Amino acid sequence: QVQLIESGGGLVQTGGSLRLSCAASGRTFNTYNMAWFRQAPGKEREFVAGVSWTGISTYYADSVKGRFAITRDNAENMLFLQMNDLKPEDTAVYYCAAGPAGSSYYRGQYTFWGQGTQVTVSS
């Protein structure tokens, strides 16, 4: 069982930066692939970025490549998302998710979810 709590969301202007954090409970954090998803009003939840349980492999949605970076600290049970050059279309609730090794881009692969943190980018 893994419990996830996101933080770091807020209001930022176009071109600004935010760093999201996800604190995980449980001693098995380092066995899970981790990811960030987001959901804008009226839209489906979509994949943003993912990282393997080792932290070696990372993968991104095309819309955020080159702007966002996902990292993890297995010693501290933490997941991060550095978001740079933010755009109004990045506005959404951002969710942290944990899934078994091999989980990648698909929402259904992830077992545990946080409650989300709101990111709003003003134009």
Residue frames as a rotation matrix with the C-alpha (Angstrom) as fourth column:
GLN 1
0.581 0.814 0.000 0.00
0.814 -0.581 0.000 0.00
0.000 0.000 -1.000 0.00
VAL 2
-0.654 -0.750 0.099 1.29
0.755 -0.656 0.015 3.45
0.054 0.084 0.995 -0.94
GLN 3
0.539 0.757 -0.368 -0.22
0.754 -0.629 -0.191 6.78
-0.376 -0.175 -0.910 0.07
LEU 4
-0.412 -0.659 0.629 0.66
0.888 -0.446 0.115 9.81
0.205 0.606 0.769 -2.05
ILE 5
0.520 0.523 -0.675 0.40
0.650 -0.755 -0.085 13.48
-0.554 -0.395 -0.733 -1.16
GLU 6
0.018 -0.468 0.884 1.11
0.901 -0.375 -0.217 16.17
0.433 0.800 0.415 -3.74
SER 7
0.504 0.109 -0.857 2.19
0.523 -0.828 0.202 19.74
-0.688 -0.550 -0.475 -3.05
GLY 8
-0.507 -0.846 -0.165 3.70
0.463 -0.428 0.776 22.71
-0.727 0.317 0.609 -4.84
GLY 9
-0.154 0.522 0.839 0.87
0.960 -0.122 0.252 23.79
0.234 0.844 -0.482 -7.08
GLY 10
-0.211 0.128 -0.969 -0.20
0.494 -0.842 -0.219 27.39
-0.844 -0.525 0.115 -7.43
LEU 11
0.860 0.496 0.118 -0.79
0.395 -0.501 -0.770 30.34
-0.322 0.709 -0.627 -9.71
VAL 12
-0.203 -0.965 -0.166 1.99
0.408 -0.238 0.881 31.37
-0.890 0.111 0.442 -12.08
GLN 13
0.409 0.301 -0.861 2.30
-0.555 -0.667 -0.497 33.59
-0.724 0.681 -0.106 -15.15
THR 14
0.991 -0.057 0.124 3.03
0.136 0.532 -0.836 32.30
-0.018 0.845 0.534 -18.64
GLY 15
0.425 -0.905 0.025 6.72
-0.175 -0.109 -0.979 31.45
0.888 0.412 -0.204 -18.90
GLY 16
0.185 -0.316 0.931 7.10
-0.966 -0.231 0.114 30.87
0.179 -0.920 -0.348 -15.19
SER 17
-0.441 -0.442 -0.781 8.17
-0.250 0.896 -0.366 27.77
0.862 0.034 -0.506 -13.29
LEU 18
0.443 0.487 0.753 6.81
-0.888 0.123 0.443 25.53
0.123 -0.864 0.487 -10.57
ARG 19
-0.673 -0.591 -0.444 8.14
-0.473 0.806 -0.356 22.45
0.568 -0.029 -0.822 -8.83
LEU 20
0.494 0.864 0.095 5.62
-0.716 0.342 0.609 19.84
0.494 -0.368 0.788 -7.75
SER 21
-0.719 -0.659 0.219 6.42
-0.662 0.555 -0.505 17.34
0.211 -0.508 -0.835 -5.03
CYS 22
0.461 0.800 -0.385 4.81
-0.534 0.596 0.600 14.05
0.709 -0.071 0.701 -4.12
ALA 23
-0.477 -0.560 0.677 5.48
-0.877 0.252 -0.410 12.49
0.058 -0.789 -0.611 -0.73
ALA 24
0.173 0.492 -0.853 4.95
-0.439 0.814 0.380 8.74
0.882 0.309 0.357 -0.55
SER 25
0.190 -0.066 0.980 4.37
-0.948 0.246 0.201 6.61
-0.254 -0.967 -0.016 2.50
GLY 26
0.957 0.220 0.189 5.39
-0.190 0.968 -0.161 2.99
-0.219 0.118 0.969 2.78
ARG 27
0.194 -0.960 0.202 8.65
-0.384 0.115 0.916 1.12
-0.903 -0.255 -0.347 2.57
THR 28
0.006 -0.140 0.990 8.09
0.667 0.738 0.101 -0.15
-0.745 0.660 0.098 -0.96
PHE 29
0.646 0.259 -0.718 8.23
-0.207 -0.846 -0.491 3.19
-0.735 0.466 -0.493 -2.79
ASN 30
-0.152 -0.844 -0.515 11.42
-0.798 -0.202 0.567 2.19
-0.583 0.497 -0.643 -4.55
THR 31
-0.688 -0.031 0.725 9.71
0.261 0.922 0.287 -0.79
-0.678 0.387 -0.625 -6.19
TYR 32
0.342 0.925 0.166 7.11
0.619 -0.089 -0.781 1.30
-0.707 0.370 -0.603 -8.02
ASN 33
-0.606 -0.275 0.746 7.22
0.741 -0.536 0.405 3.14
0.288 0.798 0.529 -11.29
MET 34
-0.204 0.485 -0.850 5.95
0.583 -0.637 -0.504 6.65
-0.786 -0.598 -0.153 -10.70
ALA 35
-0.518 0.076 0.852 4.20
0.790 -0.340 0.511 9.19
0.328 0.937 0.116 -12.89
TRP 36
-0.674 0.418 -0.609 2.48
-0.014 -0.832 -0.555 12.54
-0.739 -0.365 0.566 -13.06
PHE 37
-0.410 0.657 0.633 -0.89
0.893 0.148 0.425 12.90
0.186 0.739 -0.647 -14.75
ARG 38
-0.913 0.194 -0.358 -3.04
-0.049 -0.925 -0.376 15.99
-0.404 -0.326 0.854 -15.14
GLN 39
-0.328 0.880 0.342 -6.68
0.945 0.304 0.123 16.75
0.004 0.363 -0.932 -15.68
ALA 40
-0.998 0.067 0.017 -8.05
-0.064 -0.990 0.123 20.02
0.025 0.121 0.992 -17.01
PRO 41
-0.394 0.918 0.031 -11.72
-0.314 -0.103 -0.944 20.98
-0.864 -0.382 0.329 -16.60
GLY 42
0.529 0.777 -0.342 -13.92
-0.627 0.086 -0.774 19.04
-0.572 0.623 0.533 -18.97
LYS 43
0.230 -0.538 -0.811 -11.05
-0.821 0.339 -0.458 16.85
0.522 0.771 -0.364 -20.18
GLU 44
0.900 0.028 -0.434 -9.83
0.119 0.944 0.309 13.36
0.418 -0.330 0.846 -19.45
ARG 45
0.676 -0.721 0.150 -6.88
-0.339 -0.124 0.933 12.73
-0.654 -0.681 -0.328 -17.17
GLU 46
0.905 -0.384 -0.182 -3.73
-0.096 0.234 -0.968 12.57
0.414 0.893 0.175 -19.29
PHE 47
0.562 -0.795 -0.228 -0.20
0.809 0.471 0.353 11.33
-0.173 -0.383 0.907 -18.83
VAL 48
0.945 -0.323 -0.062 2.47
-0.327 -0.942 -0.081 13.99
-0.032 0.097 -0.995 -18.30
ALA 49
0.040 -0.989 -0.146 5.71
-0.806 0.055 -0.590 12.27
0.591 0.141 -0.794 -17.24
GLY 50
0.966 0.259 -0.017 6.90
-0.206 0.807 0.554 8.98
0.157 -0.531 0.832 -15.81
VAL 51
-0.016 -0.992 0.129 10.01
-0.941 -0.028 -0.337 7.50
0.338 -0.127 -0.933 -14.20
SER 52
0.232 0.027 -0.972 11.06
-0.052 0.999 0.015 3.91
0.971 0.047 0.233 -13.64
TRP 53
0.960 0.191 -0.204 11.51
0.169 0.185 0.968 2.47
0.223 -0.964 0.145 -10.16
THR 54
0.222 -0.957 -0.186 15.28
0.971 0.199 0.131 2.80
-0.088 -0.209 0.974 -10.56
GLY 55
0.532 0.012 -0.847 15.04
0.133 -0.989 0.069 6.41
-0.836 -0.149 -0.528 -11.64
ILE 56
-0.511 -0.843 0.169 17.08
0.266 0.032 0.964 5.64
-0.818 0.537 0.208 -14.73
SER 57
-0.711 0.311 0.630 14.34
0.675 0.054 0.735 5.74
0.195 0.949 -0.249 -17.35
THR 58
-0.459 0.612 -0.644 12.10
0.080 -0.693 -0.716 8.75
-0.885 -0.380 0.270 -17.84
TYR 59
-0.676 0.319 0.664 9.39
0.726 0.133 0.675 9.44
0.127 0.938 -0.322 -20.40
TYR 60
-0.684 0.319 -0.656 7.25
0.026 -0.888 -0.459 12.41
-0.729 -0.331 0.599 -21.27
ALA 61
0.432 0.828 0.356 4.18
0.660 -0.021 -0.751 13.47
-0.615 0.560 -0.555 -23.15
ASP 62
-0.151 -0.509 0.847 5.11
0.959 -0.284 0.001 15.32
0.240 0.812 0.531 -26.32
SER 63
0.585 0.521 0.621 3.40
0.421 -0.850 0.317 18.45
0.693 0.076 -0.717 -25.03
VAL 64
0.975 -0.200 0.100 5.86
-0.188 -0.492 0.850 18.83
-0.121 -0.848 -0.517 -22.14
LYS 65
0.538 -0.828 0.157 9.11
0.838 0.546 0.010 17.48
-0.094 0.126 0.988 -23.57
GLY 66
-0.240 -0.764 0.599 11.94
0.719 -0.554 -0.419 19.93
0.652 0.330 0.682 -23.07
ARG 67
-0.079 0.282 0.956 9.98
-0.376 -0.897 0.234 21.93
0.923 -0.341 0.177 -20.48
PHE 68
0.710 0.416 0.568 9.22
-0.686 0.224 0.692 19.45
0.161 -0.881 0.445 -17.68
ALA 69
-0.327 -0.807 -0.492 11.57
-0.481 0.590 -0.648 17.12
0.813 0.024 -0.581 -15.79
ILE 70
0.802 0.591 0.086 10.57
-0.419 0.454 0.786 14.24
0.426 -0.666 0.612 -13.54
THR 71
-0.392 -0.909 -0.142 12.89
-0.430 0.317 -0.845 13.00
0.814 -0.270 -0.515 -10.82
ARG 72
0.776 0.598 -0.201 12.65
-0.100 0.431 0.897 10.82
0.623 -0.675 0.395 -7.74
ASP 73
-0.318 -0.810 0.492 14.51
-0.782 -0.070 -0.620 10.40
0.536 -0.582 -0.612 -4.48
ASN 74
0.249 0.453 -0.856 14.07
-0.021 0.886 0.463 6.84
0.968 -0.097 0.230 -3.29
ALA 75
-0.651 -0.549 -0.525 15.91
0.522 0.179 -0.834 7.51
0.551 -0.817 0.170 -0.04
GLU 76
-0.955 0.294 -0.051 13.34
-0.186 -0.722 -0.666 10.16
-0.233 -0.627 0.744 0.87
ASN 77
-0.451 0.819 0.356 10.28
0.793 0.550 -0.261 8.56
-0.409 0.165 -0.898 -0.78
MET 78
0.033 0.401 -0.915 9.77
-0.055 -0.914 -0.402 11.64
-0.998 0.063 -0.009 -2.91
LEU 79
-0.101 0.018 0.995 8.76
0.976 0.195 0.096 12.31
-0.193 0.981 -0.037 -6.50
PHE 80
-0.228 -0.060 -0.972 9.22
0.123 -0.992 0.032 15.67
-0.966 -0.112 0.234 -8.20
LEU 81
0.255 0.227 0.940 8.11
0.965 0.006 -0.263 17.46
-0.066 0.974 -0.218 -11.34
GLN 82
-0.429 -0.448 -0.784 10.04
0.298 -0.890 0.346 20.55
-0.853 -0.085 0.515 -12.36
MET 83
0.330 0.643 0.691 7.90
0.916 -0.040 -0.400 22.57
-0.230 0.765 -0.602 -14.75
ASN 84
-0.506 -0.572 -0.646 9.49
0.305 -0.819 0.487 25.37
-0.807 0.049 0.588 -16.75
ASP 85
-0.965 0.112 -0.238 8.19
-0.262 -0.511 0.819 27.71
-0.030 0.852 0.523 -19.46
LEU 86
-0.586 0.796 0.153 4.64
0.530 0.519 -0.670 27.11
-0.613 -0.312 -0.726 -18.32
LYS 87
-0.929 0.356 0.100 1.78
-0.078 -0.455 0.887 27.82
0.361 0.817 0.450 -20.69
PRO 88
-0.392 0.854 0.343 -1.94
-0.912 -0.310 -0.270 28.43
-0.124 -0.419 0.900 -20.09
GLU 89
0.355 0.545 -0.760 -2.67
-0.679 0.709 0.191 25.00
0.643 0.448 0.621 -21.56
ASP 90
-0.586 -0.580 -0.566 -0.71
0.048 0.672 -0.739 23.47
0.809 -0.460 -0.366 -18.68
THR 91
-0.530 0.471 0.705 -3.46
-0.838 -0.416 -0.353 24.58
0.127 -0.778 0.616 -16.32
ALA 92
0.154 0.538 -0.829 -4.87
-0.237 0.834 0.497 21.48
0.959 0.120 0.256 -14.63
VAL 93
0.669 -0.046 0.742 -4.99
-0.711 0.248 0.657 19.45
-0.214 -0.968 0.134 -11.46
TYR 94
-0.017 -0.792 -0.610 -1.78
-0.712 0.438 -0.549 17.42
0.702 0.425 -0.571 -11.31
TYR 95
0.846 0.376 0.378 -1.82
-0.531 0.653 0.539 13.92
-0.045 -0.657 0.752 -9.83
CYS 96
-0.384 -0.919 0.086 0.98
-0.923 0.381 -0.042 11.71
0.006 -0.096 -0.995 -8.62
ALA 97
0.746 0.656 -0.116 0.56
-0.661 0.750 -0.012 7.99
0.079 0.086 0.993 -9.34
ALA 98
-0.356 -0.832 0.425 2.35
-0.838 0.486 0.250 4.75
-0.415 -0.267 -0.870 -8.46
GLY 99
0.748 0.590 -0.305 2.27
-0.664 0.662 -0.349 1.54
-0.004 0.463 0.886 -10.43
PRO 100
0.692 -0.489 0.530 4.16
0.178 0.828 0.532 -1.74
-0.699 -0.274 0.660 -10.75
ALA 101
-0.357 -0.902 -0.243 7.44
-0.219 -0.172 0.961 -1.95
-0.908 0.396 -0.136 -12.63
GLY 102
-0.739 0.073 0.670 6.69
0.635 0.408 0.656 -1.62
-0.226 0.910 -0.348 -16.32
SER 103
0.401 0.886 -0.233 3.94
0.762 -0.464 -0.451 0.97
-0.508 0.003 -0.861 -15.90
SER 104
-0.666 -0.673 0.322 4.36
0.732 -0.504 0.458 3.69
-0.146 0.541 0.828 -18.45
TYR 105
-0.973 0.150 0.174 1.90
-0.063 -0.903 0.426 5.99
0.221 0.403 0.888 -20.26
TYR 106
-0.361 0.917 -0.170 -1.47
0.045 0.199 0.979 4.49
0.932 0.345 -0.113 -19.48
ARG 107
-0.226 0.361 0.905 -3.67
-0.855 -0.518 -0.007 5.56
0.467 -0.775 0.426 -16.62
GLY 108
0.738 0.663 -0.125 -4.96
-0.553 0.700 0.452 2.03
0.387 -0.264 0.883 -16.05
GLN 109
0.222 -0.752 -0.621 -1.46
0.246 0.659 -0.711 0.77
0.944 0.005 0.331 -15.26
TYR 110
-0.675 -0.548 0.494 -1.26
-0.229 -0.481 -0.846 2.81
0.701 -0.685 0.200 -12.07
THR 111
-0.248 0.522 -0.816 -2.62
0.682 0.692 0.236 1.50
0.688 -0.498 -0.528 -8.80
PHE 112
0.043 0.166 -0.985 -2.24
0.936 -0.351 -0.018 4.31
-0.349 -0.921 -0.171 -6.29
TRP 113
-0.041 0.069 0.997 -3.16
0.633 -0.770 0.080 7.98
0.773 0.634 -0.012 -6.72
GLY 114
-0.847 -0.200 -0.492 -2.80
0.505 -0.592 -0.628 11.19
-0.166 -0.781 0.602 -4.78
GLN 115
0.087 0.937 -0.339 -5.54
0.740 -0.288 -0.607 13.78
-0.667 -0.198 -0.719 -4.31
GLY 116
0.235 -0.053 0.971 -3.99
0.897 -0.372 -0.238 16.25
0.373 0.927 -0.040 -6.75
THR 117
-0.184 -0.304 -0.935 -2.62
0.572 -0.807 0.150 19.77
-0.800 -0.507 0.322 -6.67
GLN 118
0.756 0.608 0.242 -3.93
0.565 -0.419 -0.711 22.66
-0.331 0.674 -0.660 -8.76
VAL 119
-0.520 -0.846 -0.119 -1.66
0.585 -0.455 0.671 24.42
-0.622 0.279 0.732 -11.24
THR 120
0.674 0.732 0.100 -2.99
0.615 -0.481 -0.625 27.56
-0.409 0.483 -0.774 -12.88
VAL 121
-0.527 -0.842 0.112 -1.04
0.730 -0.381 0.567 29.43
-0.435 0.381 0.816 -15.55
SER 122
0.467 0.712 -0.525 -2.29
0.363 -0.696 -0.620 32.90
-0.807 0.098 -0.583 -16.37
SER 123
0.202 -0.335 0.920 -1.80
0.976 -0.010 -0.218 34.49
0.082 0.942 0.325 -19.77
